[in-house]
């Protein structure tokens, strides 16, 4: 997460533009977990939400999509 924060800050500083979206696999470290009350956002997903960055996730069991992520 620290690496992404540094990347985000450098991107905004160098380009003057905000990151609008990112694409990830559905790893628990990015996506969060489901529990009995529904989706429990992970730390990284909450951070993206707070920054207004939309997260796009690849479909489960589709490693061929990892090239896009």
Residue pairs with C-beta under 8 A, 6 or more apart in sequence:
1 43
1 44
1 47
4 44
4 47
5 47
8 19
8 51
8 53
11 17
11 19
12 18
12 19
18 52
19 51
19 53
20 53
20 54
21 53
21 54
21 55
21 56
22 48
22 53
22 54
22 55
22 56
23 55
23 56
23 57
23 58
23 68
23 69
24 30
24 31
24 55
24 56
24 57
24 58
24 69
25 57
25 58
25 65
25 66
25 69
26 57
26 58
26 59
26 60
28 42
29 42
29 44
30 42
30 44
30 45
30 55
30 57
31 42
31 45
31 55
31 57
32 39
32 40
32 41
32 42
32 45
33 39
33 40
33 42
34 40
41 49
45 55
48 54
48 55
58 65
58 66
58 68
58 69
59 65
